[in-house]
Amino acid sequence: MASQEIETLTQALSRLPGLGPRSARRAVLWLIKRRETSLVGLLEALAAVRDGLVECTTCGNVDTSDPCGICADPRRDQRGLCVVEDVSDLWALDRARLFTGRYHVLGGRLSALEGVRPEDLAIGSLIDRVERGGIDEVVLAMNATLEGQTTAHYIAERLETYPVRITQLAHGLPVGGELDYLDEGTLAQALRARRPIG
């Protein structure tokens, strides 16, 4: 039996996404065996993030500075703005390095079932950013869920009076996807968004 402190650490780690009780136990054992090197570094990194973490007042990203590194980067195209549901979506898109503009994090998506209304999201600050001018295109990068598409539609309606081009991420077949493994909704979207070859 492990001590109460070790058990508490294991339970805390098991609450992280992707880690169950067994994986958390293995991680704790690995840290204990390397406590002089890895555990100390991990504790220092966690303390640094805890003490320095802030939310960017411009876009909603999480960083250790405000404005965040993306908003403060002068090499970013200020005319393009990509709207995402959560910070994890921003990080995923930015990791791909395909979008050179700036971002706006909504903090969720509209959901009647969960009681999430437009005023619960950062839609007002998005409208303010567009209203200030200098933005030519708003890319709605919502997840391909009913709530995500409802959110995208709502934002598109709110932005239709502004002189910006409103685009949306394409949906359909994933690269390497096999037709017999795809759900009907994905197949239907892929057929609707078909385009000519060549």
GIRABEL-V512416 format. One record per helix or strand of 3 or more residues. SS is the DSSP state (helix for helix, strand for strand). FROM is the first residue (numbers start at 1). LEN is the number of residues. If there is no record, write none. Layout:
<<SS/FROM/LEN> <SS/FROM/LEN>>
//
This chain:
<<helix/4/11> <helix/21/13> <helix/35/18> <helix/69/4> <strand/80/5> <helix/87/10> <strand/102/4> <helix/118/3> <helix/123/9> <strand/137/4> <helix/146/14> <strand/165/4> <helix/179/3> <helix/184/9>>
//
